[in-house]
Amino acid sequence: MITLAIYIGLNAVFLVIAIFLAPGFPLDDIFYIISSLFGKPRITPDSALVIAIYLPFAPDLIIGLFSLLAITIPPLVAVIIGARIGDSGKISFLSWFLTAVLSSIVYFLLVFFGQDASLNLLSLWISFEFIYGYIGAILYMIIGGVIIGFFYGCFSFLFSKD
């Protein structure tokens, strides 16, 4: 589970940078901060591509570029290190896949059960439920981890030692 530790650690680094870059970041909302560590697997590669395409038109170029880097760098670094440490390509693939799925499940649990303590998570859940419905919101958060797990798992398989 070294990939999970690396992934969460890099997300923590990007979260600290986001706290300093984004004005009005909710520092008093601990559930929102913790869920931000696990929330990246729901952002699929096509969302990162959309951010990259619209980056030149972003009102704040630094925050837009930072958003793109925060979505792509932690999984790539965790995948490459996990692939080099793993015994085989299959083990590397499965370790990253498990990391992404576990992160998305933890994110879902934090958003679902943290609504009473965090207004930000409550508004996030209400928006997901409004757009996707109750079951769709749950599936949206879990399936994002499966997609990211498979997408970056293929890179992990390719970067493995054997």
DSSP file (Angstrom, degrees, kcal/mol; ACC not computed):
  #  RESIDUE AA STRUCTURE BP1 BP2  ACC     N-H-->O    O-->H-N    N-H-->O    O-->H-N    TCO  KAPPA ALPHA  PHI   PSI    X-CA   Y-CA   Z-CA
    1    1 A M     >        0   0    0      0, 0.0     4,-1.7     0, 0.0     3,-0.2   0.000 360.0 360.0 360.0  24.8    0.0    0.0    0.0
    2    2 A I  H  >  +     0   0    0      1,-0.2     4,-2.5     2,-0.2     5,-0.2   0.838 360.0  60.0 -64.6 -31.4    3.0    2.3   -0.6
    3    3 A T  H  > S+     0   0    0      1,-0.2     4,-2.6     2,-0.2    -1,-0.2   0.880 103.1  50.9 -65.0 -36.0    1.1    3.8   -3.5
    4    4 A L  H  > S+     0   0    0     -3,-0.2     4,-2.7     2,-0.2     5,-0.3   0.920 111.1  47.7 -66.5 -42.5   -1.7    4.9   -1.2
    5    5 A A  H  X S+     0   0    0     -4,-1.7     4,-2.2     2,-0.2    -2,-0.2   0.913 114.9  45.4 -64.6 -42.3    0.8    6.5    1.2
    6    6 A I  H  X S+     0   0    0     -4,-2.5     4,-2.6     2,-0.2     5,-0.2   0.919 114.1  49.6 -65.7 -43.3    2.6    8.3   -1.7
    7    7 A Y  H  X S+     0   0    0     -4,-2.6     4,-2.1    -5,-0.2    -2,-0.2   0.930 114.2  43.2 -63.5 -47.4   -0.7    9.4   -3.3
    8    8 A I  H  X S+     0   0    0     -4,-2.7     4,-2.0     2,-0.2    -1,-0.2   0.886 113.6  53.2 -67.4 -38.1   -2.2   10.8    0.0
    9    9 A G  H  X S+     0   0    0     -4,-2.2     4,-1.8    -5,-0.3    -2,-0.2   0.919 110.8  45.2 -62.8 -44.3    1.1   12.4    0.8
   10   10 A L  H  X S+     0   0    0     -4,-2.6     4,-2.4     1,-0.2    -1,-0.2   0.870 111.1  53.4 -68.5 -35.9    1.4   14.2   -2.5
   11   11 A N  H  X S+     0   0    0     -4,-2.1     4,-2.1    -5,-0.2    -1,-0.2   0.877 107.1  53.0 -63.8 -35.3   -2.3   15.2   -2.3
   12   12 A A  H  X S+     0   0    0     -4,-2.0     4,-2.3     2,-0.2    -2,-0.2   0.899 107.9  50.4 -65.6 -40.2   -1.5   16.7    1.2
   13   13 A V  H  X S+     0   0    0     -4,-1.8     4,-2.0     1,-0.2    -2,-0.2   0.940 113.1  45.1 -62.4 -46.8    1.4   18.7   -0.4
   14   14 A F  H  X S+     0   0    0     -4,-2.4     4,-2.2     1,-0.2    -1,-0.2   0.826 110.5  55.6 -67.4 -30.1   -0.9   20.1   -3.1
   15   15 A L  H  X S+     0   0    0     -4,-2.1     4,-2.1     2,-0.2    -1,-0.2   0.908 106.6  49.6 -67.4 -41.3   -3.6   20.8   -0.5
   16   16 A V  H  X S+     0   0    0     -4,-2.3     4,-1.3     1,-0.2    -2,-0.2   0.905 111.9  48.4 -63.6 -40.6   -1.2   22.9    1.5
   17   17 A I  H  X S+     0   0    0     -4,-2.0     4,-2.1     1,-0.2    -1,-0.2   0.902 110.0  52.6 -65.0 -39.6   -0.3   24.8   -1.6
   18   18 A A  H  X S+     0   0    0     -4,-2.2     4,-2.9     1,-0.2    -2,-0.2   0.856 102.8  58.4 -64.4 -34.7   -4.0   25.3   -2.5
   19   19 A I  H  < S+     0   0    0     -4,-2.1     6,-0.3     1,-0.2    -1,-0.2   0.893 112.2  40.4 -61.5 -38.2   -4.6   26.7    1.0
   20   20 A F  H  < S+     0   0    0     -4,-1.3    -2,-0.2    -3,-0.2    -1,-0.2   0.814 120.7  43.0 -80.3 -30.1   -2.1   29.4    0.3
   21   21 A L  H  < S+     0   0    0     -4,-2.1    -2,-0.2    -5,-0.1    -3,-0.2   0.889 101.0  69.9 -83.5 -40.5   -3.1   30.0   -3.4
   22   22 A A  S >< S-     0   0    0     -4,-2.9     3,-1.1    -5,-0.2     2,-0.2  -0.675  77.3-137.8 -87.3 118.5   -6.9   30.0   -3.1
   23   23 A P  T 3  S+     0   0    0      0, 0.0    -3,-0.1     0, 0.0    -2,-0.1  -0.523  87.6  21.9 -70.7 138.6   -8.5   32.9   -1.4
   24   24 A G  T 3  S+     0   0    0      1,-0.2    -5,-0.1    -2,-0.2    -2,-0.0   0.696  77.2 168.2  80.6  19.5  -11.3   31.9    1.0
   25   25 A F    <   -     0   0    0     -3,-1.1     2,-1.8    -6,-0.3    -1,-0.2  -0.492  45.8-112.9 -65.0 132.9  -10.2   28.3    1.4
   26   26 A P    >   +     0   0    0      0, 0.0     3,-1.1     0, 0.0     7,-0.2  -0.461  46.2 167.3 -74.8  85.6  -12.3   26.9    4.3
   27   27 A L  T 3  S+     0   0    0     -2,-1.8     6,-0.1     1,-0.2    -2,-0.0   0.730  72.6  58.8 -70.3 -21.9   -9.7   26.3    6.9
   28   28 A D  T 3  S+     0   0    0     -3,-0.1     2,-0.9     1,-0.1    -1,-0.2   0.490  86.4  84.8 -86.3  -2.0  -12.2   25.8    9.7
   29   29 A D    <>  +     0   0    0     -3,-1.1     4,-1.9     1,-0.2     5,-0.1  -0.781  51.9 175.7-104.0  90.0  -13.9   22.9    7.9
   30   30 A I  H  > S+     0   0    0     -2,-0.9     4,-2.6     1,-0.2     5,-0.2   0.844  78.1  54.9 -67.2 -35.6  -11.8   19.8    8.9
   31   31 A F  H  > S+     0   0    0      1,-0.2     4,-2.5     2,-0.2    -1,-0.2   0.890 108.7  49.3 -65.2 -37.5  -14.1   17.3    7.1
   32   32 A Y  H  > S+     0   0    0      2,-0.2     4,-1.5     1,-0.2    -2,-0.2   0.903 111.5  49.0 -66.8 -40.7  -13.7   19.3    3.8
   33   33 A I  H  X S+     0   0    0     -4,-1.9     4,-0.8     2,-0.2    -2,-0.2   0.929 113.7  45.6 -65.0 -45.3   -9.9   19.4    4.2
   34   34 A I  H >X S+     0   0    0     -4,-2.6     3,-0.9     1,-0.2     4,-0.8   0.906 111.8  51.5 -66.2 -40.8   -9.7   15.6    4.9
   35   35 A S  H 3X S+     0   0    0     -4,-2.5     4,-1.0     1,-0.2     3,-0.4   0.800 100.6  64.2 -67.1 -25.7  -12.0   14.8    2.1
   36   36 A S  H 3< S+     0   0    0     -4,-1.5     4,-0.3     1,-0.2    -1,-0.2   0.790  96.0  58.7 -66.1 -26.5   -9.8   16.9   -0.2
   37   37 A L  H << S+     0   0    0     -3,-0.9    -1,-0.2    -4,-0.8     3,-0.2   0.841 117.0  31.3 -68.7 -32.2   -7.0   14.4    0.4
   38   38 A F  H  < S+     0   0    0     -4,-0.8    69,-0.3    -3,-0.4    -2,-0.2   0.456  98.2  87.5-104.2  -2.8   -9.1   11.6   -1.0
   39   39 A G    ><  +     0   0    0     -4,-1.0     3,-1.1     1,-0.2     4,-0.2   0.567  62.6  84.6 -80.4  -9.9  -11.2   13.4   -3.6
   40   40 A K  G >  S+     0   0    0     -4,-0.3     3,-2.4     1,-0.2    -1,-0.2   0.831  75.0  68.7 -67.2 -33.0   -9.0   13.2   -6.6
   41   41 A P  G 3  S+     0   0    0      0, 0.0   107,-0.4     0, 0.0    -1,-0.2   0.720  90.9  63.1 -63.9 -15.3  -10.0    9.8   -7.9
   42   42 A R  G <  S+     0   0    0     -3,-1.1     2,-0.9    -4,-0.1    -2,-0.2   0.626  85.1  85.9 -80.0  -9.4  -13.5   11.0   -8.9
   43   43 A I  S <  S-     0   0    0     -3,-2.4    -1,-0.1    -4,-0.2     5,-0.0  -0.806  75.8-153.1 -92.6 106.0  -11.8   13.4  -11.4
   44   44 A T    >>  -     0   0    0     -2,-0.9     4,-1.4     1,-0.1     3,-1.2  -0.259  27.7-101.4 -78.4 164.1  -11.4   11.3  -14.5
   45   45 A P  H 3> S+     0   0    0      0, 0.0     4,-1.9     0, 0.0     5,-0.1   0.803 120.5  60.7 -57.7 -30.2   -8.7   11.9  -17.2
   46   46 A D  H 3> S+     0   0    0      1,-0.2     4,-2.0     2,-0.2     5,-0.1   0.848 101.6  53.6 -67.7 -30.5  -11.2   13.6  -19.5
   47   47 A S  H <> S+     0   0    0     -3,-1.2     4,-2.2     2,-0.2    -1,-0.2   0.891 107.2  50.9 -67.6 -38.7  -11.8   16.3  -16.8
   48   48 A A  H  X S+     0   0    0     -4,-1.4     4,-2.2     1,-0.2    -2,-0.2   0.879 109.3  51.7 -64.1 -37.0   -8.0   16.9  -16.6
   49   49 A L  H  X S+     0   0    0     -4,-1.9     4,-2.3     2,-0.2    -2,-0.2   0.898 108.1  50.9 -65.9 -40.3   -8.0   17.3  -20.4
   50   50 A V  H  X S+     0   0    0     -4,-2.0     4,-2.4     2,-0.2    -2,-0.2   0.910 109.9  50.1 -63.4 -41.6  -10.9   19.8  -20.2
   51   51 A I  H  X S+     0   0    0     -4,-2.2     4,-0.5     1,-0.2    -1,-0.2   0.911 111.3  49.3 -61.7 -41.6   -8.9   21.8  -17.6
   52   52 A A  H  < S+     0   0    0     -4,-2.2     3,-0.4     1,-0.2    -2,-0.2   0.879 111.5  48.9 -66.0 -37.4   -5.8   21.7  -19.9
   53   53 A I  H  < S+     0   0    0     -4,-2.3    -2,-0.2     1,-0.2    -1,-0.2   0.913 117.5  39.4 -68.9 -42.2   -7.8   22.9  -22.9
   54   54 A Y  H >< S+     0   0    0     -4,-2.4     3,-1.0     1,-0.2     4,-0.3   0.394  87.4 101.9 -89.5   4.3   -9.5   25.8  -21.1
   55   55 A L  G >< S+     0   0    0     -4,-0.5     3,-1.6    -3,-0.4    -1,-0.2   0.885  76.7  54.0 -57.5 -43.5   -6.3   26.7  -19.2
   56   56 A P  G 3  S+     0   0    0      0, 0.0    -1,-0.3     0, 0.0    -2,-0.1   0.766 110.6  48.6 -64.4 -20.1   -5.4   29.7  -21.4
   57   57 A F  G <  S+     0   0    0     -3,-1.0    -2,-0.2    -4,-0.1    -3,-0.1   0.366  83.1 123.5 -98.2   4.4   -8.9   31.1  -20.9
   58   58 A A    <   -     0   0    0     -3,-1.6     3,-0.3    -4,-0.3     4,-0.1  -0.386  64.9-133.8 -67.4 141.2   -8.8   30.7  -17.1
   59   59 A P  S    S+     0   0    0      0, 0.0     2,-0.5     0, 0.0    -1,-0.1   0.860 103.0  33.2 -64.8 -33.5   -9.4   33.9  -15.1
   60   60 A D  S  > S-     0   0    0      1,-0.1     4,-2.2     2,-0.0     5,-0.2  -0.904  73.0-169.1-124.3 102.5   -6.5   33.1  -12.8
   61   61 A L  H  > S+     0   0    0     -2,-0.5     4,-2.7    -3,-0.3     5,-0.2   0.839  84.0  55.6 -62.3 -36.7   -3.9   31.2  -14.8
   62   62 A I  H  > S+     0   0    0      2,-0.2     4,-2.4     1,-0.2    -1,-0.2   0.928 110.7  43.7 -64.3 -45.7   -1.8   30.2  -11.7
   63   63 A I  H  > S+     0   0    0      2,-0.2     4,-2.3     1,-0.2    -1,-0.2   0.881 114.4  51.2 -69.1 -36.7   -4.8   28.5  -10.0
   64   64 A G  H  X S+     0   0    0     -4,-2.2     4,-1.9     2,-0.2    -2,-0.2   0.925 112.7  44.8 -64.2 -45.0   -5.8   26.8  -13.3
   65   65 A L  H  X S+     0   0    0     -4,-2.7     4,-2.4     1,-0.2    -2,-0.2   0.893 112.7  51.9 -65.3 -39.8   -2.3   25.5  -13.9
   66   66 A F  H  X S+     0   0    0     -4,-2.4     4,-2.8    -5,-0.2    -2,-0.2   0.888 107.0  53.4 -63.8 -38.7   -2.1   24.4  -10.3
   67   67 A S  H  X S+     0   0    0     -4,-2.3     4,-1.3     2,-0.2    -1,-0.2   0.912 109.5  48.5 -62.1 -42.8   -5.5   22.5  -10.6
   68   68 A L  H  X S+     0   0    0     -4,-1.9     4,-1.8     1,-0.2     3,-0.3   0.927 114.2  45.5 -63.3 -44.9   -4.1   20.7  -13.7
   69   69 A L  H  X S+     0   0    0     -4,-2.4     4,-2.7     1,-0.2    -2,-0.2   0.884 109.8  54.5 -66.3 -38.2   -0.9   19.7  -11.9
   70   70 A A  H  < S+     0   0    0     -4,-2.8    -1,-0.2     1,-0.2    -2,-0.2   0.771 111.1  46.5 -68.2 -24.8   -2.8   18.7   -8.7
   71   71 A I  H  < S+     0   0    0     -4,-1.3    -1,-0.2    -3,-0.3    -2,-0.2   0.847 124.0  29.2 -82.6 -35.6   -4.9   16.3  -10.7
   72   72 A T  H  X S+     0   0    0     -4,-1.8     4,-1.6    -5,-0.1    -2,-0.2   0.826 110.2  59.4 -99.3 -34.3   -2.2   14.7  -12.8
   73   73 A I  H  X S+     0   0    0     -4,-2.7     4,-2.7    -5,-0.2     5,-0.3   0.944 100.1  51.9 -68.9 -50.5    1.1   14.7  -10.7
   74   74 A P  H  > S+     0   0    0      0, 0.0     4,-2.2     0, 0.0     5,-0.2   0.914 113.6  43.0 -57.9 -44.8    0.1   12.7   -7.6
   75   75 A P  H  > S+     0   0    0      0, 0.0     4,-2.6     0, 0.0     5,-0.2   0.922 114.8  50.4 -66.9 -38.6   -1.3    9.7   -9.4
   76   76 A L  H  X S+     0   0    0     -4,-1.6     4,-2.5     2,-0.2     5,-0.2   0.929 113.1  44.6 -64.1 -43.8    1.6    9.7  -11.9
   77   77 A V  H  X S+     0   0    0     -4,-2.7     4,-2.5     2,-0.2     5,-0.3   0.922 115.3  48.2 -65.6 -42.9    4.3    9.8   -9.2
   78   78 A A  H  X S+     0   0    0     -4,-2.2     4,-2.4    -5,-0.3    -2,-0.2   0.887 112.7  49.4 -64.4 -37.9    2.5    7.2   -7.1
   79   79 A V  H  X S+     0   0    0     -4,-2.6     4,-2.5    -5,-0.2    -2,-0.2   0.928 112.0  47.0 -66.7 -45.3    2.1    4.9  -10.2
   80   80 A I  H  X S+     0   0    0     -4,-2.5     4,-1.9     2,-0.2    -2,-0.2   0.932 116.5  43.1 -65.5 -45.0    5.7    5.2  -11.2
   81   81 A I  H  X S+     0   0    0     -4,-2.5     4,-1.8     1,-0.2    -1,-0.2   0.918 115.3  49.8 -67.1 -41.9    7.1    4.5   -7.7
   82   82 A G  H  X S+     0   0    0     -4,-2.4     4,-2.4    -5,-0.3    -2,-0.2   0.869 110.3  51.1 -63.1 -36.4    4.6    1.7   -7.2
   83   83 A A  H  < S+     0   0    0     -4,-2.5    78,-0.9     1,-0.2    -1,-0.2   0.877 110.7  47.8 -68.9 -37.4    5.5    0.1  -10.5
   84   84 A R  H  < S+     0   0    0     -4,-1.9    -1,-0.2    -5,-0.2    -2,-0.2   0.812 117.2  42.6 -73.4 -28.2    9.2    0.2   -9.7
   85   85 A I  H  < S+     0   0    0     -4,-1.8    -2,-0.2    -5,-0.2    -1,-0.2   0.817  96.5  94.3 -84.9 -32.3    8.6   -1.3   -6.2
   86   86 A G  S  < S-     0   0    0     -4,-2.4    75,-0.4    -5,-0.2     3,-0.1  -0.157  75.0-131.1 -63.4 154.1    6.0   -3.9   -7.3
   87   87 A D  S    S+     0   0    0      1,-0.1     2,-0.3    73,-0.1    -1,-0.1   0.887  82.4   2.3 -73.5 -40.5    7.1   -7.4   -8.2
   88   88 A S  S  > S-     0   0    0     73,-0.1     4,-2.2     1,-0.1     5,-0.2  -0.866  76.6-100.6-141.0 173.3    5.3   -7.7  -11.5
   89   89 A G  H  > S+     0   0    0     -2,-0.3     4,-2.6     1,-0.2     5,-0.2   0.878 120.7  52.3 -64.4 -37.7    3.1   -5.7  -13.8
   90   90 A K  H  > S+     0   0    0      2,-0.2     4,-2.5     1,-0.2    -1,-0.2   0.905 110.0  47.6 -67.0 -40.9    0.0   -7.4  -12.5
   91   91 A I  H  > S+     0   0    0      2,-0.2     4,-2.3     1,-0.2    -2,-0.2   0.902 112.6  49.9 -65.5 -40.8    0.8   -6.6   -8.9
   92   92 A S  H  X S+     0   0    0     -4,-2.2     4,-2.0     2,-0.2     5,-0.2   0.919 111.8  48.2 -63.1 -44.1    1.6   -3.0   -9.8
   93   93 A F  H  X S+     0   0    0     -4,-2.6     4,-2.6     1,-0.2    -2,-0.2   0.945 114.0  45.7 -60.6 -48.9   -1.7   -2.6  -11.7
   94   94 A L  H  X S+     0   0    0     -4,-2.5     4,-2.6     1,-0.2    -1,-0.2   0.843 109.5  54.9 -67.2 -33.6   -3.7   -4.1   -8.9
   95   95 A S  H  X S+     0   0    0     -4,-2.3     4,-1.9     2,-0.2    -1,-0.2   0.925 113.0  41.4 -67.6 -41.7   -2.0   -2.0   -6.2
   96   96 A W  H  X S+     0   0    0     -4,-2.0     4,-2.6     2,-0.2     5,-0.2   0.910 113.8  53.0 -70.4 -39.5   -2.8    1.2   -8.0
   97   97 A F  H  X S+     0   0    0     -4,-2.6     4,-2.3    -5,-0.2    -2,-0.2   0.923 111.2  46.6 -59.4 -44.0   -6.3    0.0   -8.8
   98   98 A L  H  X S+     0   0    0     -4,-2.6     4,-2.7     2,-0.2     5,-0.2   0.882 110.5  53.8 -65.2 -38.7   -6.9   -0.8   -5.2
   99   99 A T  H  X S+     0   0    0     -4,-1.9     4,-2.3    -5,-0.2    -2,-0.2   0.934 111.6  44.4 -60.0 -47.2   -5.5    2.6   -4.1
  100  100 A A  H  X S+     0   0    0     -4,-2.6     4,-2.1     2,-0.2    -2,-0.2   0.905 115.5  46.7 -66.8 -42.2   -7.8    4.5   -6.4
  101  101 A V  H  X S+     0   0    0     -4,-2.3     4,-2.1    -5,-0.2    -2,-0.2   0.920 113.5  48.3 -68.3 -42.6  -10.9    2.5   -5.5
  102  102 A L  H  X S+     0   0    0     -4,-2.7     4,-2.7     1,-0.2     5,-0.2   0.906 111.0  51.4 -63.3 -40.8  -10.1    2.8   -1.7
  103  103 A S  H  X S+     0   0    0     -4,-2.3     4,-2.3    -5,-0.2    -1,-0.2   0.910 110.9  47.5 -62.2 -41.6   -9.6    6.5   -2.1
  104  104 A S  H  X S+     0   0    0     -4,-2.1     4,-2.3     2,-0.2    -1,-0.2   0.862 112.0  49.7 -70.2 -33.7  -12.9    7.0   -3.8
  105  105 A I  H  X S+     0   0    0     -4,-2.1     4,-2.6     2,-0.2    -2,-0.2   0.917 111.9  47.8 -69.0 -42.8  -14.7    4.9   -1.2
  106  106 A V  H  X S+     0   0    0     -4,-2.7     4,-2.5     2,-0.2    -2,-0.2   0.905 112.0  51.0 -63.1 -40.2  -13.2    6.9    1.6
  107  107 A Y  H  X S+     0   0    0     -4,-2.3     4,-2.6   -69,-0.3     5,-0.2   0.929 110.1  49.1 -61.6 -45.3  -14.1   10.1   -0.2
  108  108 A F  H  X S+     0   0    0     -4,-2.3     4,-3.0     1,-0.2     5,-0.2   0.931 111.5  48.9 -59.9 -45.3  -17.7    8.9   -0.6
  109  109 A L  H  X S+     0   0    0     -4,-2.6     4,-2.7     1,-0.2     5,-0.3   0.898 111.9  49.2 -63.2 -40.0  -17.9    7.9    3.1
  110  110 A L  H  X S+     0   0    0     -4,-2.5     4,-1.6     2,-0.2    -1,-0.2   0.914 115.5  43.0 -65.2 -42.2  -16.5   11.3    4.2
  111  111 A V  H  < S+     0   0    0     -4,-2.6     4,-0.3    -5,-0.2    -2,-0.2   0.915 117.6  46.1 -69.5 -41.6  -18.9   13.2    1.9
  112  112 A F  H  < S+     0   0    0     -4,-3.0     3,-0.4    -5,-0.2    -2,-0.2   0.925 124.7  29.5 -69.1 -45.4  -21.9   11.1    2.9
  113  113 A F  H  < S+     0   0    0     -4,-2.7     3,-0.4    -5,-0.2     4,-0.2   0.614 113.2  63.5 -92.6 -12.2  -21.4   11.0    6.6
  114  114 A G  S  X S+     0   0    0     -4,-1.6     4,-1.5    -5,-0.3     3,-0.4   0.346  72.1  97.6 -92.2   6.8  -19.7   14.4    7.0
  115  115 A Q  T  4 S+     0   0    0     -3,-0.4     7,-0.3    -4,-0.3    -1,-0.2   0.833  80.1  53.9 -65.9 -32.3  -22.7   16.4    5.8
  116  116 A D  T  4 S+     0   0    0     -3,-0.4    -1,-0.2     1,-0.2    -2,-0.1   0.827 115.8  38.4 -71.1 -30.2  -23.8   17.2    9.3
  117  117 A A  T  4 S+     0   0    0     -3,-0.4     2,-0.5    -4,-0.2    -2,-0.2   0.645 116.7  49.8 -94.9 -16.0  -20.5   18.7   10.3
  118  118 A S     X  -     0   0    0     -4,-1.5     4,-1.8     1,-0.1    -1,-0.2  -0.971  51.9-165.9-133.8 121.0  -19.6   20.5    7.1
  119  119 A L  H  > S+     0   0    0     -2,-0.5     4,-2.4     2,-0.2     5,-0.2   0.823  95.6  57.3 -69.7 -30.4  -21.6   22.9    5.0
  120  120 A N  H  > S+     0   0    0      2,-0.2     4,-2.0     1,-0.2    -1,-0.2   0.916 108.9  44.3 -66.3 -42.5  -19.2   22.5    2.1
  121  121 A L  H  > S+     0   0    0     -7,-0.2     4,-2.8     2,-0.2    -1,-0.2   0.859 111.8  54.4 -69.7 -34.2  -19.7   18.7    2.0
  122  122 A L  H  X S+     0   0    0     -4,-1.8     4,-2.5    -7,-0.3    -2,-0.2   0.935 110.3  45.0 -63.2 -45.7  -23.5   19.2    2.4
  123  123 A S  H  X S+     0   0    0     -4,-2.4     4,-2.1     2,-0.2    -2,-0.2   0.863 113.0  52.1 -67.3 -33.8  -23.6   21.5   -0.6
  124  124 A L  H  X S+     0   0    0     -4,-2.0     4,-2.4     2,-0.2    -2,-0.2   0.939 111.7  45.7 -64.2 -47.1  -21.3   19.1   -2.6
  125  125 A W  H  X S+     0   0    0     -4,-2.8     4,-2.9     1,-0.2     5,-0.2   0.905 111.8  51.8 -64.2 -41.3  -23.6   16.2   -1.8
  126  126 A I  H  X S+     0   0    0     -4,-2.5     4,-2.4     1,-0.2    -1,-0.2   0.904 110.7  48.2 -62.7 -40.5  -26.7   18.2   -2.7
  127  127 A S  H  X S+     0   0    0     -4,-2.1     4,-2.2     2,-0.2     5,-0.2   0.914 113.2  47.2 -67.3 -41.2  -25.2   19.2   -6.0
  128  128 A F  H  X S+     0   0    0     -4,-2.4     4,-3.1     1,-0.2     5,-0.5   0.924 114.5  47.2 -62.7 -43.3  -24.2   15.6   -6.8
  129  129 A E  H  X S+     0   0    0     -4,-2.9     4,-1.6     1,-0.2    -2,-0.2   0.869 111.8  50.5 -68.2 -35.7  -27.7   14.4   -5.8
  130  130 A F  H  < S+     0   0    0     -4,-2.4    -1,-0.2    -5,-0.2    -2,-0.2   0.913 118.6  37.5 -66.0 -42.6  -29.4   17.1   -7.9
  131  131 A I  H  < S+     0   0    0     -4,-2.2    -2,-0.2    -5,-0.2    -3,-0.2   0.927 135.5  17.2 -76.2 -46.1  -27.4   16.3  -11.0
  132  132 A Y  H  < S-     0   0    0     -4,-3.1     4,-0.5     1,-0.2    -3,-0.2   0.569 101.2-119.7-107.8 -11.7  -27.1   12.5  -10.7
  133  133 A G     X  -     0   0    0     -4,-1.6     4,-2.1    -5,-0.5    -1,-0.2  -0.244  45.3 -64.7  86.7 173.2  -29.9   11.4   -8.3
  134  134 A Y  H  > S+     0   0    0      2,-0.2     4,-1.5     1,-0.2    -1,-0.1   0.963 136.8  34.9 -65.1 -54.6  -29.2    9.6   -5.0
  135  135 A I  H  > S+     0   0    0      1,-0.2     4,-2.7     2,-0.2     5,-0.2   0.879 116.9  56.2 -68.7 -37.2  -27.9    6.3   -6.5
  136  136 A G  H  > S+     0   0    0     -4,-0.5     4,-2.6     1,-0.2    -1,-0.2   0.863 104.1  53.1 -63.1 -36.0  -26.2    8.2   -9.3
  137  137 A A  H  X S+     0   0    0     -4,-2.1     4,-1.7     2,-0.2    -1,-0.2   0.903 110.8  47.0 -65.6 -40.7  -24.3   10.4   -6.9
  138  138 A I  H  X S+     0   0    0     -4,-1.5     4,-1.9     1,-0.2    -2,-0.2   0.942 115.0  45.8 -64.5 -47.2  -23.0    7.3   -5.1
  139  139 A L  H  X S+     0   0    0     -4,-2.7     4,-3.3     1,-0.2     5,-0.3   0.867 107.7  58.5 -64.8 -36.1  -22.0    5.6   -8.3
  140  140 A Y  H  X S+     0   0    0     -4,-2.6     4,-1.3     1,-0.2    -1,-0.2   0.909 109.7  43.5 -59.7 -42.5  -20.4    8.8   -9.6
  141  141 A M  H  X S+     0   0    0     -4,-1.7     4,-0.7     2,-0.2    -1,-0.2   0.871 120.2  40.3 -73.5 -35.6  -18.0    8.9   -6.7
  142  142 A I  H >X S+     0   0    0     -4,-1.9     4,-1.4     2,-0.2     3,-0.5   0.913 113.4  51.5 -79.5 -43.7  -17.2    5.2   -6.8
  143  143 A I  H 3X S+     0   0    0     -4,-3.3     4,-2.7     1,-0.2     5,-0.2   0.817 101.1  63.3 -66.9 -30.0  -17.0    4.7  -10.5
  144  144 A G  H 3X S+     0   0    0     -4,-1.3     4,-2.5    -5,-0.3    -1,-0.2   0.906 103.7  48.8 -58.1 -40.4  -14.6    7.7  -10.8
  145  145 A G  H <X S+     0   0    0     -4,-0.7     4,-2.5    -3,-0.5    -1,-0.2   0.864 110.2  50.8 -66.4 -36.6  -12.1    5.6   -8.7
  146  146 A V  H  X S+     0   0    0     -4,-1.4     4,-2.3     2,-0.2    -2,-0.2   0.916 112.0  46.9 -67.2 -42.5  -12.6    2.6  -10.9
  147  147 A I  H  X S+     0   0    0     -4,-2.7     4,-2.9     2,-0.2    -2,-0.2   0.942 115.8  44.3 -64.6 -47.6  -11.9    4.6  -14.0
  148  148 A I  H  X S+     0   0    0     -4,-2.5     4,-2.6  -107,-0.4     5,-0.5   0.899 112.3  54.0 -63.8 -39.6   -8.8    6.3  -12.5
  149  149 A G  H  X S+     0   0    0     -4,-2.5     4,-1.2    -5,-0.2    -1,-0.2   0.909 114.0  40.7 -60.7 -42.4   -7.7    2.9  -11.2
  150  150 A F  H  X S+     0   0    0     -4,-2.3     4,-1.6     2,-0.2    -2,-0.2   0.918 116.1  50.0 -71.7 -43.2   -7.9    1.3  -14.6
  151  151 A F  H  X S+     0   0    0     -4,-2.9     4,-0.9     1,-0.2     3,-0.4   0.968 121.2  31.8 -61.7 -56.3   -6.4    4.3  -16.5
  152  152 A Y  H  X S+     0   0    0     -4,-2.6     4,-2.2     1,-0.2    -1,-0.2   0.748 111.5  66.8 -76.3 -21.8   -3.4    4.8  -14.3
  153  153 A G  H  X S+     0   0    0     -4,-1.2     4,-2.3    -5,-0.5    -1,-0.2   0.855  96.9  55.4 -63.4 -34.0   -3.2    1.1  -13.6
  154  154 A C  H  X S+     0   0    0     -4,-1.6     4,-2.0    -3,-0.4    -1,-0.2   0.901 107.8  48.4 -65.0 -39.6   -2.3    0.6  -17.2
  155  155 A F  H  X S+     0   0    0     -4,-0.9     4,-2.5     2,-0.2    -2,-0.2   0.895 109.6  53.0 -64.6 -39.0    0.6    3.0  -16.8
  156  156 A S  H  X S+     0   0    0     -4,-2.2     4,-0.5     1,-0.2    -2,-0.2   0.898 108.5  49.9 -62.5 -39.9    1.6    1.2  -13.7
  157  157 A F  H >< S+     0   0    0     -4,-2.3     3,-0.6     1,-0.2    -1,-0.2   0.894 112.5  47.3 -63.7 -40.3    1.6   -2.1  -15.7
  158  158 A L  H 3< S+     0   0    0     -4,-2.0    -2,-0.2     1,-0.2    -1,-0.2   0.859 112.8  48.0 -71.1 -35.1    3.7   -0.4  -18.5
  159  159 A F  H 3< S+     0   0    0     -4,-2.5    -1,-0.2    -5,-0.1    -2,-0.2   0.454  86.6 119.4 -85.7  -0.3    6.3    1.1  -16.0
  160  160 A S  S << S-     0   0    0     -3,-0.6   -76,-0.2    -4,-0.5   -71,-0.1  -0.173  75.2-112.2 -68.0 162.9    6.8   -2.1  -14.0
  161  161 A K              0   0    0    -78,-0.9    -1,-0.1   -75,-0.4   -73,-0.1   0.798 360.0 360.0 -67.8 -30.7   10.2   -3.8  -13.8
  162  162 A D              0   0    0    -75,-0.1    -1,-0.2     0, 0.0   -74,-0.1   0.483 360.0 360.0-101.8 360.0    9.4   -6.9  -15.8
